[in-house]
Amino acid sequence: MLGLNRCYLIGTLGADPSPGLSSAGLPAVVLDLVTPGGARVGSTWVDRPDHHRVTCIGSVLRLLADAHAGDVIGVEATLHCAAPGSPPELRAVALLFHRPLPRPGDPRG
């Protein structure tokens, strides 16, 4: 039986989305979603962002056609394990929101 969890991630794109394939071999876009994080170094806490690799397929794939590094993204994702012992894959099932950064020449920016 496949393991399945649901999570919500809100963060910024660390890089432009890159085309690729899902673990099932479907066309996909892979996001580097960066969320705030921290780590304890000695007796103090330091900011250390967490990077999440999120695979987008289906309707989410089309909605991210104009996404770029620095945009704020919110996704609902599931955690898929293709087989016992294989690394889990975060797969976006819904785009909650996409707030693009203003671009040069953009009248909204």
Stockholm file with secondary structure:
# STOCKHOLM 1.0

chainA/1-109         MLGLNRCYLIGTLGADPSPGLSSAGLPAVVLDLVTPGGARVGSTWVDRPDHHRVTCIGSVLRLLADAHAGDVIGVEATLHCAAPGSPPELRAVALLFHRPLPRPGDPRG
#=GR chainA/1-109 SS CCCEEEEEEEEEESSCCEEEECTTSCEEEEEEEEECCEEEETTEEEECCEEEEEEECHHHHHHTTTCCTTCEEEEEEEEECSSTTSCCEEEEEEEEEEECCCCTTCTTC
#=GC SS_cons         CCCEEEEEEEEEESSCCEEEECTTSCEEEEEEEEECCEEEETTEEEECCEEEEEEECHHHHHHTTTCCTTCEEEEEEEEECSSTTSCCEEEEEEEEEEECCCCTTCTTC
//
